[in-house]
């Protein structure tokens, strides 16, 4: 470690003695961990101590996710996995505090736990696995049988008892996704279901307008109708229309704007 | 439609479950129903349908159940068929709204559904026939 102030110190210059002590021990242990002449036993010991030293950090992170249907102990457990990863990956040369580095890793691990195990009620792992097996096997059986399978057929296929299937089915009711808007996981992070839902087609509105404009067009005089048609369906310029109808371009312009105004007002008051 | 005349159902059901007439206990009824259906070789779809139908039936009965009433469910188990009657004491005579959402769901899911109202008791009976096991053509 250098004597340069770390980024943490720049942001929060005052620290309690306890935090200071943790920091000091942490740095010392990482020095052992990174020392080229340390024995395997020494490194293992340092790693162990580092994990113990930062367990309160894990608990702190886990507590932020309390009351979300997962027991705090489980969250601490998965958070600790995050801590282990952080200890193994931490590079003292980066000049950041270990806690700064570890916190996102720990929280990431806890969040992944929620994503993977979006079970509203804690269901034993055995049942979760069975439930998944039931899901995949029943999909296959539905294909081959042309109907949904019975628990007996599932049990035969999976190699368990009908009782276990019934148990698995019940536990399936405890599963619920966290939110309807919680989306499929992808490399770029979860995409929301809302992103996949279509929007109203803009043309729909046009259909409505077209339908309501029909009777209005019918009520127009022949010449106005012809000018509208030439302008908007044949895409002719006002001068071309003028030549076609045998009036001046100015006249075409006046007639067009008057007709359009008339249509617009009629549509709005409709 | 209201239950008319006497059915061929024996007086004694094969399984009987009595629970407090409170919403929180309906899940017990639903789970029991599913467990029984699984043993009758119902398909998963049938089981889900039946589970839902019984839940709706219980919801309808609960709505009219007297304060201190019990909800009783009786099951007659046949050859890949199940008849379930859910009933409870009511305050006075009640009617089932056949246009209600719950009743529509129930009649759609079950093979047949009927209700009977006596002076002080509302009973909903539904029959569920399992999907034939021969492969659909």
Interface residues (C-beta under 8 A of the other chain):
Chain A: X138 X145 X146 X147 X148 X149 X150 X151 X152 X154 X162 X165 X166 X169 X170
Chain B: X31 X34 X35 X38 X39 X41 X42 X43 X44 X45 X46 X47 X130 X131 X133 X135 X136 X137
